[in-house]
Amino acid sequence: MTNNTTRDKSLSPEQTVELISALKKRFEKNMQRHEEIEWDKVQAKLENSPEKIWSLSEMERTEGEPDVIGYDKEKDEFLFCDCSKESPKGRRSVCYDRAALEARKKFKPENSAMDMAAEMGIELLTEEQYRELQKIGEFDLKTSSWVQTPEEIRKLGGALFCDRRFNHVFVYHNGADSYYGARGFRGMLRI
């Protein structure tokens, strides 16, 4: 498990240039995700947000393929989301949260979705955000992704996850301590 106090949360100037270049290429290749948004405005925000750049690099490192999927006019923030076809490979085989991880007696996973997201500086998608993401593409056709779970469900030991099958988005439940090789999580980052 990663320790926040020992992890350097900054990129070198070269790493920053390389990441911004990769994000720009993805942005230009997938204009259907953000038709009304101009890259120059996104890049200006990125260049003024080094801590967010690090979070995006973590999304990229774990194979989330982050891309801009919207803009919040009220807060003047661009919304980046994991747009990998399947749940990010570097974030699979995790249970839902710390309590679920600690409650598991045998065969504990290495981490939890909520802990990983916090370490990365991102948030798990809500069910609503997951459904919105599915309107701009087809994601999780073979995998599934944990989503934020309402407290009343979590208190009873459950957690929610989603996927897309038969051209429909499904929401399921499982014990929060469960984990599978084909289940990870998608994150959202506001910049």
N, C-alpha and C positions, 0 to 999 in steps of 0.2 A: 504494500500500500504506500502511496506517495505521502510524504510528510511536507505540509505546506511551508514549514519554517526553513527547510533546506533547499527548496526548489527555487531556482532563479526564474523570476517571472518577467524576463525582458529578453528581447532579441537583439542581436548585433545589427548594425546598419545594413550589412549585406543580407542577413536573413530577412529583415523587414522588406527590403527591395524585392527579394525573391518571392516572398509571400504575397505582396501587393500585386506583383506581376502575374502570379498564378490566379489570384482572385479576379483580376481584370480580365484575363483570358476566359475564365469560367463565366463571368458576367456577360461578356460579349457573345459567347457561344450559346447562352441560354436567355435571350432577351424576352422570351415569353413569360419568364418569371417576374419581370420588373419593367414592363414596357414604358412606363411613364418616368422612369428614373434615369438620371444622367450619371455616368461613371465619375466625372470630375468632382461632383458634389460628394459622392461616396468616398473617393480618395482623399479629399480635403478633411473629412471627418476622421478617416483612418489615421492620417498623418498627425492629427492632434489627440490621438487616443492610444498611447503606447501600451497601456494595460489591456486594452481591448484587442490590440494587435496580437498580444501574447495569447489571449483566449482563442482568437481565430487560428493561431498557429497550432494550438492544442486540438482544435476541431479538425484541422487539416491532418495533423500527425496521426490521429486516431481514425483517419479515413472517412470523415464525415462529409467532405467536399462542400464546405460552407459556401453559400451564395446569398445574395440579397433577394428577399422575397416580398418586401414591402417597405412602406415609409409611414411612420406615425407623425402626421402633421402637427398634432397637438403638442407632442414632446420633442419635435424636430429630431427624430431618431430613425435611422435605417435599421431594418430587421434582417439579420443574418440567420439562416437556418441550415441544418445539415440537409443536403440534397443528394446524398449518395443513394443509388438505386435501392440498395438494401440497408438495413440497420448498420451503422458504422462498425467495421470489423474490429477495431481497437477498443470497442466498448461493449462487447458481448460477454455472455456467461457471467453476468452480475445479477445479484438479487436487487430488490427495490431500494432499501435504505439501511442505515446503520443498525437500527433496532432489529431488523430482519436478519442481518448478518450475524449479530451477536447472539440471537436466539437459536440459530442453527447449530445443532450439536455435532453433526458429522458432515464431511465433505463440503466445508465452507468455500464459497467462491472467494476470489482474491479481493473483491471490492463490491461496492453497491453503486447503483445508478445515481442516487442522490449525492453520495459522497464524491463520486467522480465528477459530476456536474459542478458541484461546489468548488472542487479543486481546480477545475478548468475555468471557473468564472462565468458559467453559462447556466441556463435553467432548462429543466426537462420541459418538453412541450405539454400543453394542456390538451385535453381531448379536442377542444374547439380548434386550437392551433394545428393539431394533427390533421383534422378534417380540412382545414383551409389549405394546408400544404398539399394534400391530395388533389386539390382543384387545379394545381399548376403542373402536375405530373403524376406518374404512377410509381409509388414507393412501397417498399416492403411487400413485394409479391411472393417472396420465399422466406422472409424473416418477419420478426415482429419487434415492436418498440414499446418499452415502458412509457407511460404518460403520468403526469401529476395525478395523484389519487386523492379524492375527497377524504377529509379527516374521519368522517363517520365510517367509511369503508376500511381505512387504514387501522383504526382502533380495534376493529374486529379481526385483524390479521391479514386482510386482503390488500391487493394492489391491482391496478388496471394496466392493460397493455392493448395495443392496436395493431392491425395489419390491413392489407388490402387483398381480398380474394374475390374472384367472380365479379370483378369491376365494382366492388362495394367495400366501403370501409367498415370494419368490424371492431367493436370494443369488447374485450373479454376481461375476466378476472382470474386471479391465481393467488395462491399464498404468497405474501410479500417475500418470503424466504426462498422461493423457487428461483432457479436460474437454468438457462438453456443456451446451448451453443448458437442457436439461431435467434436469440432475443438480446437486444441491446437497448439503446435509447438514442433519441434525437434531441438536439439542444437548440436553443434560441439565444441569440445575443443581440442586444440593442446598442447601436452606436450613433 
